[in-house]
Amino acid sequence: MEDNSSCSSTGQASFLQRTLECLSSSRLKLQTEEAAPVAVTALQRYLCEQAEGQQTDSYSYDVTVTDGVCRAKCFVHPSLNHLVHTNILRTGVDIYITQGSFVYNERRLGHGYICIEKLRCAAGRSAVLPRIKDVSSLPMLVKHGMERSVLLQSDVPLQVSRKHYLSLWNNDDPEGDIWISGGPPSDAVLDVSKITLLHSLESCFRNTWKPLPLLVKIIHKSRLRYYGKFGLKIDYPYQAYFEVADQSGTMSLVLWNELCPEFYQRLNVGTVLYLQSYTLKQSYSNRSHPQMDHHRMKTFNSIEICLNPRNPTSVITVVSPKSVLPQWGLPEVSYQFITRSELEKLSNNSACDVIGLVTFVGRVERVKSKGNKGPEKYWTYRWIHAVDGTSDQPFILEVFSSSQPEIFSRICPMTYLVCTQMRVCKVENSLPYLTSSCETETFITGYHKGQPYVSDPKVKSFIQWTKTLKDNVVLQKTAVGGHYCYPRPPQKCTQSMSDPSAQAPLVAAADLKRELETLQYREHKRLAIQGQITAVRYMKSPKTTEPQQTQEKEVPDVSSDVHERAVPDTHNHPSTAEQTSEASLTSPSVEEISASRSKRRRIQTRRAGLETTEQEEKDSDSESEEAHSVEDSHVLSWESSSWPEQLHEVKEHLCQGALYQDSISRRFTFDEKDVLLQWGNLQPTRWAPEQTTDTIPPVVCQGYYRVTILGINMQIAIDAAFFPVVSTDEPRAVGLPQDPHGNTMLSCLSSGFLCPLSDPVNHSETALPEPEDILETACELEDMHVVCILDLCHLGGDKVEVLMNKVYRVTDNEVQPN
C-alpha cells in the first residue's frame, strides 16, 4: 500500500506521514519510543458509539495534531479520555505518540483513521507551533485510497454514526462549522392577507384543521438543549424554545433537530418570522417558561408551535427589519430592567433584566447536572459583579452559559453587561444575588447595537451615569479570576446535610477521597465532612502553577491495559515533613501525575506510620534539602496533643491542602486583558495563533493556613487550605456577613475573615492580627467535633483546589436528624 504524498510536497520529512506508512503494514499497529513531538491543534468531543457491555465513558474525542509539515485527525483511545478530563491532553501542547494503530471501518468502504493508544505529554510551551505560520494551510494527512473521505477532511467526527461535534466542556454551546451564524433576511414580498393569529391555533388543534401561515415576532429565546443519548436515531438531537407574539397574544415555538444548526443563531429577540408548514402539539408541562407579565399580553399555554425538518418540512422566512410594516400590529419587545437599589424589593425567584458595569469576573467553572438520565452533562458558569451607580453594592450574578460562547468567553471588567430574564435568589443574612434562567441572554460591549433594549429608559440612564466615570478610578476596583463561591454557608447549619440535594451534602471521608479522584477539569463541588481539626500550619506564599519552561518533563506512557488498577497507591510515600515541604514550595508540572497509568486520577496520599526505604530517603533529602532550609525559617504551626499518636493509626492522608496562584483573584488591566481572559476561561477546543503563551506574574498573597482534618472514624485525614478574607476590596468580601469576632482560630475558620477587614478605599490603617497570635488560640480546637464545609475545584493537571469554606462546632450545629 502506498500513502498519500501530499505532505511530502514541501520537501520536509513528515513524522506523521512516516507513521501512517508504518501503520499501512500488515500489522496495522505501531509502537516506538523514538517518537517526534506533534502539537495538538484541535480537541473535539462527541457522543460515543454505543458498545457492547458497560460503557466506561459517554463521549469520544478526536484530536488533530501537526508535526509542522501536515496535519492528522486521530481518534483518542478511550483509555486516554481521563487525560482530557483533567486537561492534560489539551490544545497548544506537544505530545509524543508512542503507540497507535490504524482502524478500518468495516461497515463503510474507504474510511479509516489513526487511533492513538499511548502517548507522552511534554511540559512547557510547544516546540512545534512557533514554527508554523498558518496551521489551517497545512495539508490533512489522508491514507491512499481514502482521499474522497469527507469525514477525514471536514468538521465531523471520525466515528461515522455521529454527524456533529459537541462543545468540549458543555452540551449547550453551538460547536463546529454546521452552525450558521448569520445570513441575509428575506426581502421577499409576503402574502399576509391569508395568515392566522395565535389565538386561532387552539381551535385549529382541536379540529385538526390545517393552519394558515403565521406572522410573529420573537420576544424570548432559550438556550440550546442537546438531548442525544445512546440508541437515539436522530443525527442532530437539538431543541430550542422561543416565545413568539402577534397582536392576539404569545405562544411557545419549538425549533427541532437539524433546523437548530441552520436557524438558531439567526433567530433573535425582535426577529420577525413568516412561518409555513408548521405543526401544533400539546405543550410540554415540565419545562421552564420566562416570566412575561410585563408584556401585558394573553398567553396561550395549552399548545406549542413546532418547526420540524421533515414530516412536514417547515418553511421559515426571516423577515428583514426594513420590510416589517406597522399595520401588521406586531408588539414591541418589552423588558423589566431594575436598578441595584431596587433589587431588595423583589421577591424570591422573580425575574428581571439588569445592566451594569462589570467590576469582577470569576473563572469559568463547571458543575455536573443533577438528575440527568442520559449521558453525563456539565453546566458551565461564572460569577460576576456589576455596578450601576444606584447602590454601594454591586449586582452579584451567577451567569451560566446561554449558548452564546463568543460573548460568555469575552466578559471582562470595564464592559457594559446586559443579562435578561435573571432570577432573584434571596439569601438569609446576606445580599441577594441573581442567577440565570433557561431564557437568559447576555450581551457585552460590542454586541448591544440593534438590540431592542437600547431604547429602554433605564438603559439610557445607565449610559448617562457611565459618562461621569473615570477609567483609572474604576480600574482600581476591578478583579478577575480566583476562587469565588456565593453565598457562604448559613451561620447555623439547619439543613439536613445528609440529604444529597443539600448545598453541601455531608459525606464520609472515603467518599470525599472518591470525589477528589473523579473530579474533572474546572468542576466545582461543595461538600461537608465531620471529624476534628488536628493540625494547622501557616504558609507564607501560594503554590505556583506555571510549568517549568527550562526543561522538558513528560508523563509516562498512558496504557490501555485493562489490568492496571485505579486504586491510589498509599505505600512507600515520603514522610510527613518531606511532603509538607515539597507540597508547599515545589511546582511540579501538570504532567507529573501519579495517576498517569490509570483511568482514574490518583490523588496525593500517604500511608501513615510506614517507614520510607533508604533509597527514598536519599531521593527525598536531595530534592527537598533546599526547600527545608527556606521553609523552616518561618514555620508557624499548631497540632493537637493526640495527633502524633493518631497519625500512626491513620490509613491515608490526602495531602491536597495547597493554595495555588489560580485560587487568588487579581487586578484587571487592559494591557493584560488577553492573557487574563485566557486564564479565566476554559481550555479552547482549537488552538489559535493569538492564544498567548505569556504567563501572569505571581500575585501578592497575605499567606494562608493549611488545615488537617481527621475524619470522625480516624481512618482518613485530609488537608485543606484556609484563605481568609482580609480586605474589603476582595471580591469575596461582597455580601460576606461581617459580625465582629475575636480572631481566634475557630472564629476565623467559622466566619471566613479576619476582623476587622482592612479598607484600602477609605485608607483604613487597621492592623491585621498576626498569624502567630491566631495560632496561639488554636488549642481550643483540641478534640473538638466539627463539620467542615469544603470547596473542591479541579484546576487542570494534578492541581486540585481544596479550600476550607466554613467550620461548624457540632455542639452548635442544628443538623436535622434523619
C-alpha positions, -999 to +999 in steps of 0.1 A: +000+000+000+011+035-008+000+065+011-009+100+000+022+120-006+007+155-002+027+160+029+059+154+012+054+181-014+070+207+009+103+188+008+103+183+045+103+150+063+069+143+080+068+122+111+031+118+107+034+106+072+061+081+082+038+069+110+010+064+086+033+044+062+043+022+091+007+016+100+000+005+065+018-027+071+000-059+077+002-054+115-017-021+114+000-013+147+030+008+157+049+011+189+080+032+193+100+051+220+116+074+194+086+095+185+089+131+174+068+157+190+035+167+174+014+197+185-023+194+194-043+220+173-078+207+180-096+185+205-132+177+197-159+158+216-190+139+206-213+112+220-196+079+216-209+050+197-228+025+219-206-005+226-215-039+240-210-043+277-206-015+302-199+020+288-169+035+306-174+070+292-203+087+274-181+107+250-153+101+225-126+125+214-109+133+181-076+151+183-059+170+154-021+171+156+006+185+134+043+180+130+047+213+112+045+196+077+010+183+077-020+176+100-037+144+110-070+139+127-068+109+151-091+090+174-082+091+211-084+057+226-110+056+254-083+046+280-068+081+274-100+100+280-090+108+316-062+129+302-088+151+285-110+151+317-081+166+337-069+189+309-035+173+305-042+164+268-052+198+255-047+222+226-014+241+223+008+214+238+032+189+223+027+152+227+047+121+217+026+093+201+043+061+213+017+035+203-011+037+177-030+016+152-049+021+120-086+012+123-107+005+092-144+010+093-158-025+085-192-012+076-181+015+051-157+015+022-128+039+021-129+050+057-103+046+084-083+065+109-053+065+132-061+056+168-037+069+194-033+043+221-003+055+241+013+090+244+036+112+264+028+148+271+056+173+270+058+200+296+061+237+289+054+255+257+050+238+223+082+235+203+063+228+171+037+256+169+060+286+168+075+273+136+041+273+118+027+305+102-007+291+093-019+258+107-050+257+086-029+259+054-011+226+062-025+196+042-045+170+061-029+136+060-051+110+043-043+074+036-040+065-001-074+054-014-093+075+011-088+109-004-125+112-011-134+106+026-153+137+036-151+127+073-113+129+073-112+164+058-143+181+073-156+191+107-173+159+115-164+130+139-143+101+128-170+077+143-193+076+113-225+072+133-222+108+147-227+138+124-215+167+146-193+177+174-203+190+208-187+218+227-157+205+246-169+214+281-207+216+280-236+205+257-253+239+254-230+258+231-230+256+193-198+239+181-185+234+146-190+246+111-225+233+109-239+262+129-248+290+106-241+323+124-260+346+101-274+352+068-293+380+050-330+381+060-356+377+033-367+408+012-394+387-005-428+401-007-450+382+018-487+375+013-500+385+047-536+385+036-540+349+044-524+345+078-538+333+111-534+347+146-521+328+176-555+329+194-570+309+165-545+280+167-561+263+197-593+257+177-572+245+147-555+220+170-588+207+184-604+204+150-573+192+131-575+220+106-545+228+085-533+261+100-526+291+078-492+308+078-482+328+109-465+362+112-449+366+146-421+383+165-397+366+188-399+381+223-378+355+243-352+329+233-340+299+253-305+283+253-300+252+233-309+218+247-290+187+235-310+156+241-287+130+225-284+096+241-274+061+232-297+044+207-313+076+196-315+075+158-315+113+153-285+129+137-289+164+153-308+159+186-312+196+195-341+216+206-347+253+213-377+272+227-388+306+217-417+328+228-434+345+199-461+371+198-486+388+175-514+412+182-535+385+198-510+372+224-480+349+229-472+312+224-442+289+226-424+278+195-400+249+193-372+245+168-363+209+163-332+189+153-312+199+122-332+232+120-313+243+151-278+244+134-294+262+104-316+288+122-308+290+160-282+317+156-303+336+131-334+338+153-330+365+179-353+385+202-370+411+179-368+389+148-400+387+127-409+353+112-432+342+085-439+305+092-455+279+070-459+241+072-456+241+110-473+216+133-491+220+166-488+198+197-499+198+233-475+219+254-448+201+274-456+209+310-422+201+326-402+230+310-394+264+323-411+295+310-399+331+310-419+355+333-439+376+309-464+395+330-447+428+319-457+422+283-494+426+293-505+401+266-526+370+267-505+338+269-517+306+252-502+278+272-521+247+260-503+241+227-470+250+211-458+256+176-433+230+162-409+237+134-396+203+120-370+194+094-395+169+078-430+154+080-437+182+072-407+203+064-413+237+080-407+268+059-391+296+079-388+330+065-367+356+085-382+389+076-359+419+070-365+446+096-370+472+069-398+451+054-418+450+087-449+471+084-467+489+113-501+476+101-490+441+110-497+451+146-467+431+160-459+441+196-428+458+207-403+438+228-407+447+264-381+444+292-382+447+330-349+463+339-342+471+375-315+491+393-294+477+421-312+499+446-345+482+436-332+446+440-340+441+477-377+449+470-381+420+446-395+387+458-375+354+456-375+338+422-390+369+404-375+377+370-357+409+360-333+423+335-301+441+345-274+463+331-242+471+348-205+480+345-185+448+352-160+451+381-153+414+388-153+383+366-147+349+381-131+320+363-153+297+343-162+266+364-183+235+357-210+217+377-224+183+369-261+183+360-282+165+387-309+140+378-297+137+342-308+102+330-288+103+298-251+108+292-234+129+319-237+166+313-220+197+327-231+232+331-205+260+327-209+292+347-190+321+362-196+347+389-198+384+380-201+417+399-216+447+381-224+482+393-249+507+381-243+537+404-276+534+423-261+515+453-228+509+471-233+472+465-229+455+431-252+431+414-239+396+422-246+375+392-243+337+387-242+336+349-245+302+332-236+297+295-265+307+274-255+292+241-236+324+233-199+312+237-184+342+219-199+365+245-196+343+275-158+339+270-153+377+264-169+390+296-143+411+314-142+441+338-150+475+323-175+461+299-212+470+299-231+438+306-268+432+300-284+400+314-321+393+306-346+371+325-324+366+356-340+351+387-337+366+422-322+344+449-328+357+484-301+348+510-306+349+547-283+373+565-266+382+532-271+401+500-295+387+473-280+375+441-293+368+406-289+336+387-295+326+350-327+310+338-331+289+306-342+321+288-314+343+300-293+361+273-262+381+279-247+409+259-215+429+263-199+460+248-197+454+210-229+434+209-255+460+220-261+476+187-295+468+173-308+451+204-344+461+213-334+472+249-312+501+238-342+524+239-352+513+274-352+544+298-332+526+325-306+516+299-303+552+288-300+563+324-272+538+330-253+550+299-255+586+311-241+576+345-211+558+329-201+591+312-193+605+347-168+578+354-130+578+350-114+546+338-084+548+360-106+551+392-128+522+382-099+500+373-086+502+409-118+484+420-117+456+394-106+420+398-106+388+378-103+350+384-095+332+416-117+312+439-152+326+444-183+310+458-215+326+468-235+326+490-215+314+520-230+286+541-255+298+567-244+309+602-262+280+617-264+247+598-301+240+599-304+219+568-304+181+567-268+178+555-272+140+548-296+150+520-277+146+487-295+176+473-282+199+502-260+228+493-231+210+510-240+173+515-223+155+544-200+127+530-179+100+545-141+105+543-138+076+519-164+093+497-145+125+498-115+107+486-135+093+457-148+127+448-113+140+446-102+112+424-131+116+399-133+154+398-129+167+363-113+199+349-128+231+365-155+210+381-167+226+414-182+207+443-191+218+478-191+190+504-191+187+542-171+163+563-172+157+600-143+150+623-117+170+642-090+195+633-057+180+643-031+205+628-029+240+614+001+253+596+006+289+584+021+291+548+035+324+535+031+320+498+008+301+474+020+273+451+029+284+416+011+267+388+030+276+357+050+247+343+088+250+342+099+263+308+136+254+311+133+217+310+111+191+294+090+168+316+067+142+303+040+119+315+048+082+313+031+062+287-006+060+294-015+024+287-048+010+277-040-021+297-073-031+314-054-049+341-039-018+356-056-007+388-070+027+396-067+024+434-044+051+448-010+039+459-007+045+496+026+027+502+062+040+503+055+077+502+078+103+517+075+113+553+051+139+566+078+166+568+091+159+533+055+161+519+049+193+537+080+209+522+075+196+487+038+204+486+043+240+496+074+250+479+079+230+447+060+233+415+058+200+395+045+203+360+009+192+355+021+162+335+038+146+365+007+129+379+008+097+398-024+086+380-009+085+346-013+048+343-049+046+353-083+057+341-090+074+374-066+100+388-047+091+419-046+119+444-015+126+466-018+102+496+004+087+522+003+056+544+008+069+579+032+051+601+052+034+573+090+040+571+104+051+538+131+030+522+168+041+522+167+050+486+135+071+490+151+089+519+181+097+498+160+109+469+137+130+492+167+145+510+184+156+478+152+171+464+139+189+494+171+199+514+170+235+500+132+237+505+136+227+541+162+254+548+139+280+533+107+269+549+119+261+584+129+297+588+093+308+590+073+278+602+042+287+623+021+257+632-001+240+658-011+204+662-032+187+688-015+167+715-031+135+702-022+140+666+013+123+667-003+091+681-034+093+658-011+098+628+002+062+632-034+049+631-044+069+600-046+047+569-045+076+544-036+112+545-050+131+515-024+159+510-043+184+489-040+215+511-020+238+489-032+272+478-025+279+441-019+311+423-050+302+403-070+304+436-063+341+441-081+369+422-060+397+407-064+433+394-076+437+359-055+458+334-061+465+297-025+456+289-030+421+303-066+417+290-059+388+266-038+367+290-063+373+318-092+363+296-074+331+286-065+324+323-101+327+334-117+308+305-117+271+299-091+255+276-102+261+240-113+234+216-090+248+189-055+263+191-052+298+176-020+319+169-034+346+192-036+321+221-009+337+242+019+318+260+026+347+283+024+339+320+008+360+346+031+374+373+025+359+407+000+378+428+009+391+463-007+369+489-011+376+527-005+339+534-029+311+542-034+282+566-031+246+558-056+227+580-055+190+586-089+174+592-091+139+607-123+120+597-146+111+625-136+074+623-099+084+624-091+064+593-085+091+567-072+127+571-073+155+545-055+188+542-075+219+532-063+254+526-079+282+546-076+315+528-093+342+549-107+374+535-086+402+548-097+433+528-130+449+517-116+453+481-116+415+476-145+401+456-151+375+483-159+403+508-190+414+489-221+400+508-199+384+535-216+386+569-191+406+590-202+402+626-173+411+649-153+382+663-122+377+684-098+364+657-094+331+673-085+302+650-120+288+654-138+322+649-117+328+618-125+294+604-162+299+612-165+334+598-141+332+568-124+366+575-100+384+598-117+411+619-119+439+611-113+439+574-088+464+560-104+491+538-080+504+511-107+525+495-111+546+527-074+543+536-081+523+567-050+516+588-064+488+609-037+463+617-045+427+608-039+401+635-006+383+632-006+346+622+012+336+654-015+353+675-042+334+657-024+301+660-019+307+698-057+303+701-058+270+681-056+249+713-094+253+717-097+230+687-083+201+707-106+171+703-134+194+691-161+176+670-166+198+639-182+199+605-161+214+578-175+228+545-150+223+517-150+238+482-133+215+456-122+226+422-100+208+396-076+233+382-061+210+355-033+185+355-026+174+391-038+206+407-069+201+428-080+230+449-094+221+484-105+252+503-120+254+537-152+275+535-166+273+570-163+253+602-192+244+625-189+231+660-212+201+663-225+213+697-236+245+679-249+225+649-285+222+643-283+195+617-317+178+615-318+141+624-326+116+596 
